[in-house]
Amino acid sequence: METKVRKIAMVFNQVKMEDEDALDIDFWLDQAPEDRLKTVVSLRESYFTWLNGSFPGKVERVITLRKSSSFRAECNEVEKSASR
């Protein structure tokens, strides 16, 4: 019997549950705004398709502009209050 040789290495990153949110926030803040927007649009399309069976022809557009540094500070405050 032949042993199979792996072509892709098995890799994992073990993270404590309490650290997940901070890592997620850091990951998304490191992404380009265009990439973040593409992901939001894709998730929205997937959700509406799952919910209604198809993506609606028109979805209301709502845009809120925030400064990245204030968002990071706000996330840090939420993380500190959650750990108390």
N, C-alpha and C positions, 0 to 999 in steps of 0.2 A: 504494500500500500504506500502510495506517494504522500509525502507531507507537503501541504500547500505553503508557499512562501507569500507572506503578506506584502502587498505592493504599497499599502498605505499604513503608516505607523498609527497605532491606537494612542490617542492623546486625550487627556482630560485635565480639567482645572478644578480642583476642589475648593469651594468657597463656603465660608460660614453664611448661614441664612441672614444674619444681621448685617453682613457686609454687601449683600446683593444689591440693594437699592443704590448705595453709593457708587458701586462699580458700574451699574447701569447708567446712572446719571453721568459719570465721567466718560463712559463710552460714547453716549449720544452727544455730549458737548464737544467731544473731539472730532465728531463727524462734520463734514461740510454741510451748510444749511440746505443746499440742493439735495444732498443724499437723505437728510432727515425728512425733508418735504416729500421726496419720492416714496419713502417708507410709510409715511403717514397716509399718503394717497393710496398706496397699495393695501395697507391694513383696512382703510375705510371701504375700499371696493370689495375686499374679501368679506368684511363684516356685513355690509348691505346685501351682498349676494347670498351669503349664508342665511341671513335673516329673512329676506324677501324672495329668494330664488333668482333675483336678477338685480343688477345695479340700476338705481333710478336715473331717469334722463336728466334730472336737475336736482342738485343738492345745494342748500343755502351755503354761501361762502361767508365765513367769519374769520377775520384775521386780527390777531392781537400781537403787537410788537413789544418785545421785552429786551432789555439789555442782558447779555449773557452773564456778566459778572454779578448782577443783582439776582439772577435766577440761581446761580451757584450758591450765593450767600443764603438765599431763602431755603434751598435744599439742605444746606448745612444746619440751619436752624431747626428744620423739621427732623433731621437725623439726631440732633442733640436732644430734642424734646422727647423723641421716641425711645432713647436709651435711658431716660430717667425713670 
